[in-house]
Amino acid sequence: MHALSEILDSEFKSQIKNLESENAEIEVYDGENKIIRVIIKANDTSVELEDKIFPFESSTFIETPFVLQYKDVFEIEDTYHIEDLLAKLSNSAIYNEKEESFISNIIKGKFYFNEKEEVFEFKKRINEKWVTLNLQNVASGIKNFGLLQLLEKSGEFDKNNLLVIDEPEVHLHPDWQVEYAKVLISLIKRGVRILITSHSPYLIEALNKYSEKEELGSKTNFYLAEKQQNGKTIILDKTEEKDIIFERLSKPFERLIFE
C-alpha cells in the first residue's frame, strides 16, 4: 500500500483527485465483475484487489519520444514511469549489433544507448556507411519508432509485459501513423499486450484494418471515454460500435465545413 502511494505521488504530484469531488475513485471491471477499486483521499489511499489482478510481469508506459533526446532532463523529474522506461531503454546496450530489428527497415536505421556518454543515439546508413546522428537532428516521428526498437532490443517484448502508449499520433504524420499501427499489430502477433490512447482516426482505423487483416480482431478492443455530469469518466467498450468512435472524431472537421 505504501509503495502504491509513493508511485501515485510520483506520477501525479499529489494532484490525482478529481477537482470536482473530495475523493478520487478508480474502478476496473472485467465484464460485470469488479477486479480493482482504488479510493484516494487527501492523505490516504485504500485499494481493494481481487486475486490475480495484474497478470503481467511488468508494465511500460510511453508518454513522449522526447525522453530519448532529453534523458538528463527527464531523470531530474523523478517520475516513476519515466525512470522505469529509461532503465529498460538503457538495457538495450547489451544488444548484438549484428542483429537487425524489423523496425530498422521502416526508419532506415537503428537506435542504441551509448553507455560511455550515457546518451541515446541514432545510426543511419548513408551511401553504404553508418552515420551517427545526434537525436536533436532526428525527427520526432522516428524517435517514436525508436522507443519501440530499443524496448525490443532490451528484451521487453519477450516478457509478459503490458505496453501502454499515450497518443503517439501527436508526433506522427498520417502516413507514419499507418506504419506505426503495422508495427503495433506485429508486436501483438508476437504476444505483446498493448493499451493505447488516441484521438486520431488514421491510427484507429489502421489498427482496426490491420488487426482484421492479421486475424487479430478477436484480440483487439476499442473503447470510448465518456465524461459524466458528476465529473466522473466511464470507459465503455465500443468494439461492436466503432462507428460511434469515428463519428465523434469527425465532428471537428464537420464544424470547419458547415459552421
C-alpha positions as CSV (number, residue, x, y, z in Angstrom):
1,M,0.0,0.0,0.0
2,H,2.8,2.4,0.9
3,A,4.6,1.6,-2.4
4,L,1.4,2.4,-4.4
5,S,1.0,5.7,-2.6
6,E,4.6,6.6,-3.4
7,I,4.1,5.8,-7.1
8,L,0.8,7.8,-7.3
9,D,2.6,10.7,-5.6
10,S,5.5,10.4,-8.1
11,E,3.2,10.3,-11.1
12,F,0.6,13.0,-10.1
13,K,2.5,15.1,-7.5
14,S,-0.5,14.8,-5.1
15,Q,-3.0,16.1,-7.7
16,I,-4.7,12.8,-8.7
17,K,-8.0,13.8,-7.2
18,N,-10.9,15.0,-9.4
19,L,-11.2,18.7,-8.8
20,E,-15.0,18.4,-8.7
21,S,-15.1,15.9,-5.8
22,E,-13.5,15.3,-2.4
23,N,-12.2,11.8,-3.2
24,A,-10.8,10.2,-6.3
25,E,-12.0,6.7,-7.2
26,I,-10.9,4.2,-9.9
27,E,-12.8,1.0,-10.6
28,V,-11.9,-1.6,-13.2
29,Y,-14.3,-4.3,-14.4
30,D,-13.9,-7.5,-16.3
31,G,-17.4,-7.8,-17.8
32,E,-19.7,-7.2,-14.8
33,N,-17.0,-8.4,-12.3
34,K,-15.2,-5.6,-10.4
35,I,-11.5,-6.6,-10.2
36,I,-9.9,-3.4,-8.7
37,R,-11.1,-0.4,-6.7
38,V,-8.8,2.4,-5.7
39,I,-10.0,5.2,-3.4
40,I,-7.8,8.3,-2.9
41,K,-8.4,10.9,-0.2
42,A,-6.3,13.8,0.8
43,N,-3.6,11.8,2.6
44,D,-4.9,8.2,2.3
45,T,-5.0,5.6,-0.4
46,S,-7.0,2.4,0.0
47,V,-7.1,-0.4,-2.5
48,E,-9.3,-3.4,-3.0
49,L,-7.9,-6.1,-5.2
50,E,-9.1,-9.5,-6.4
51,D,-6.7,-12.4,-6.8
52,K,-4.5,-12.3,-9.9
53,I,-5.4,-8.7,-10.6
54,F,-2.3,-8.0,-12.7
55,P,-1.4,-10.9,-14.9
56,F,1.8,-9.3,-16.3
57,E,5.4,-9.4,-15.3
58,S,5.7,-5.7,-15.7
59,S,4.2,-2.7,-17.5
60,T,5.8,0.0,-19.6
61,F,4.3,3.4,-20.2
62,I,5.4,5.5,-23.2
63,E,4.3,9.2,-23.0
64,T,6.7,11.1,-25.3
65,P,9.5,10.3,-27.7
66,F,11.5,13.2,-26.3
67,V,12.6,11.1,-23.3
68,L,15.3,9.8,-25.7
69,Q,16.6,13.3,-26.6
70,Y,16.3,14.9,-23.2
71,K,17.2,11.9,-21.0
72,D,19.1,14.1,-18.4
73,V,16.1,16.5,-18.0
74,F,13.6,13.7,-17.6
75,E,15.7,12.0,-15.0
76,I,15.6,15.1,-12.8
77,E,11.8,15.0,-12.7
78,D,11.8,11.9,-10.5
79,T,8.7,10.4,-12.1
80,Y,8.2,6.6,-11.7
81,H,7.2,5.7,-15.2
82,I,10.0,7.8,-16.8
83,E,12.6,6.2,-14.5
84,D,11.2,2.7,-15.4
85,L,11.2,3.4,-19.1
86,L,14.7,4.9,-19.2
87,A,16.1,1.9,-17.3
88,K,14.5,-0.5,-19.8
89,L,15.7,1.5,-22.8
90,S,19.2,1.6,-21.4
91,N,19.3,-2.2,-21.2
92,S,19.3,-2.2,-25.0
93,A,23.1,-1.7,-24.7
94,I,23.6,-5.4,-24.4
95,Y,22.1,-5.8,-27.9
96,N,24.1,-7.6,-30.5
97,E,24.8,-5.1,-33.3
98,K,24.8,-7.8,-35.9
99,E,21.1,-8.5,-35.3
100,E,18.5,-6.3,-37.1
101,S,15.2,-5.2,-35.7
102,F,12.2,-5.3,-38.1
103,I,11.7,-1.7,-37.2
104,S,15.0,-0.8,-38.8
105,N,13.6,-1.4,-42.2
106,I,10.9,1.3,-41.6
107,I,13.2,4.0,-40.1
108,K,16.2,3.1,-42.3
109,G,18.4,3.0,-39.2
110,K,18.8,1.9,-35.6
111,F,18.8,3.5,-32.2
112,Y,21.2,2.4,-29.4
113,F,22.3,3.5,-26.0
114,N,25.9,4.9,-25.8
115,E,27.0,3.6,-22.4
116,K,30.2,5.7,-22.4
117,E,28.4,9.0,-23.0
118,E,25.1,7.8,-21.3
119,V,23.0,9.1,-24.2
120,F,20.8,7.6,-26.9
121,E,21.9,7.9,-30.5
122,F,20.7,7.1,-34.0
123,K,22.7,5.4,-36.7
124,K,21.5,5.8,-40.3
125,R,23.0,4.2,-43.4
126,I,24.0,6.8,-45.9
127,N,26.0,5.9,-49.1
128,E,26.8,2.4,-47.7
129,K,28.2,4.0,-44.5
130,W,26.7,4.2,-41.0
131,V,26.5,7.7,-39.8
132,T,25.7,8.6,-36.1
133,L,23.2,11.4,-35.6
134,N,22.6,13.4,-32.5
135,L,18.9,13.0,-31.6
136,Q,18.4,16.7,-31.9
137,N,18.7,16.1,-35.7
138,V,16.3,13.2,-35.8
139,A,12.6,13.7,-36.5
140,S,10.2,13.2,-33.6
141,G,8.2,10.6,-35.5
142,I,11.4,8.5,-36.0
143,K,12.0,8.8,-32.2
144,N,8.6,7.2,-31.7
145,F,9.6,4.1,-33.6
146,G,13.0,4.3,-31.8
147,L,11.3,3.8,-28.4
148,L,9.8,0.5,-29.7
149,Q,13.0,-0.5,-31.3
150,L,15.0,0.0,-28.1
151,L,12.4,-1.9,-26.0
152,E,12.6,-4.8,-28.5
153,K,16.4,-4.8,-28.2
154,S,16.2,-4.8,-24.4
155,G,14.1,-7.9,-24.4
156,E,10.9,-6.3,-23.0
157,F,8.8,-7.8,-25.8
158,D,9.9,-11.3,-24.9
159,K,8.4,-10.9,-21.5
160,N,4.8,-10.9,-20.3
161,N,4.7,-7.2,-20.4
162,L,1.8,-4.7,-20.8
163,L,2.8,-1.8,-23.1
164,V,0.9,1.4,-22.5
165,I,1.2,4.2,-25.2
166,D,-0.3,7.7,-24.8
167,E,-1.3,9.4,-28.0
168,P,1.6,8.5,-30.3
169,E,0.0,10.3,-33.2
170,V,1.0,13.7,-31.7
171,H,4.4,13.4,-33.3
172,L,3.5,11.3,-36.4
173,H,2.5,12.3,-39.9
174,P,-0.7,10.4,-41.1
175,D,1.5,8.1,-43.3
176,W,3.7,7.3,-40.3
177,Q,0.6,6.6,-38.2
178,V,-0.3,3.8,-40.5
179,E,3.2,2.4,-40.4
180,Y,3.2,2.7,-36.6
181,A,-0.1,0.7,-36.5
182,K,1.5,-2.0,-38.6
183,V,4.4,-2.2,-36.0
184,L,1.9,-2.5,-33.1
185,I,0.0,-5.2,-34.8
186,S,3.2,-7.1,-35.5
187,L,4.0,-6.9,-31.8
188,I,0.6,-8.1,-30.8
189,K,1.1,-11.1,-33.1
190,R,4.2,-11.9,-31.1
191,G,2.1,-11.9,-27.9
192,V,2.7,-8.3,-26.6
193,R,-0.3,-6.8,-24.8
194,I,-0.8,-3.2,-25.8
195,L,-3.0,-0.4,-24.4
196,I,-3.1,2.7,-26.5
197,T,-4.9,6.0,-26.2
198,S,-5.6,8.0,-29.4
199,H,-7.7,10.8,-30.9
200,S,-6.5,10.0,-34.4
201,P,-9.0,8.5,-36.9
202,Y,-6.0,7.5,-39.1
203,L,-4.3,5.5,-36.3
204,I,-7.5,3.9,-35.0
205,E,-8.7,2.9,-38.5
206,A,-5.3,1.5,-39.3
207,L,-5.3,-0.6,-36.1
208,N,-8.8,-1.8,-37.0
209,K,-7.9,-2.7,-40.5
210,Y,-4.6,-4.4,-39.8
211,S,-5.9,-6.3,-36.8
212,E,-8.6,-7.8,-39.0
213,K,-6.1,-8.5,-41.8
214,E,-3.9,-10.4,-39.4
215,E,-7.0,-12.2,-37.9
216,L,-6.5,-10.5,-34.6
217,G,-10.0,-9.0,-34.5
218,S,-11.0,-11.1,-31.5
219,K,-7.9,-9.8,-29.6
220,T,-8.5,-6.1,-30.4
221,N,-11.0,-4.0,-28.5
222,F,-11.9,-0.4,-28.9
223,Y,-13.1,1.8,-26.0
224,L,-14.6,5.3,-25.7
225,A,-14.2,7.6,-22.6
226,E,-17.5,9.3,-21.6
227,K,-17.4,12.1,-19.1
228,Q,-20.5,12.2,-16.8
229,Q,-22.2,15.2,-15.3
230,N,-20.8,14.3,-11.8
231,G,-17.3,14.8,-13.2
232,K,-16.5,11.0,-13.3
233,T,-15.4,9.3,-16.5
234,I,-16.6,5.9,-17.7
235,I,-14.7,4.0,-20.3
236,L,-17.1,1.9,-22.4
237,D,-16.4,-1.0,-24.7
238,K,-17.4,0.1,-28.3
239,T,-15.7,-2.8,-30.2
240,E,-19.1,-3.6,-31.8
241,E,-20.0,0.0,-32.3
242,K,-16.8,1.5,-33.7
243,D,-18.8,3.9,-35.9
244,I,-19.6,5.9,-32.8
245,I,-15.9,6.5,-32.2
246,F,-15.3,7.7,-35.8
247,E,-18.4,9.9,-35.6
248,R,-17.0,11.6,-32.5
249,L,-13.6,12.1,-34.1
250,S,-15.1,13.6,-37.3
251,K,-17.1,16.4,-35.5
252,P,-14.3,19.0,-35.5
253,F,-13.8,18.6,-39.3
254,E,-17.6,18.9,-39.8
255,R,-17.6,22.1,-37.8
256,L,-15.0,23.6,-40.1
257,I,-17.1,22.7,-43.2
258,F,-20.6,23.6,-42.0
259,E,-20.2,26.4,-39.5
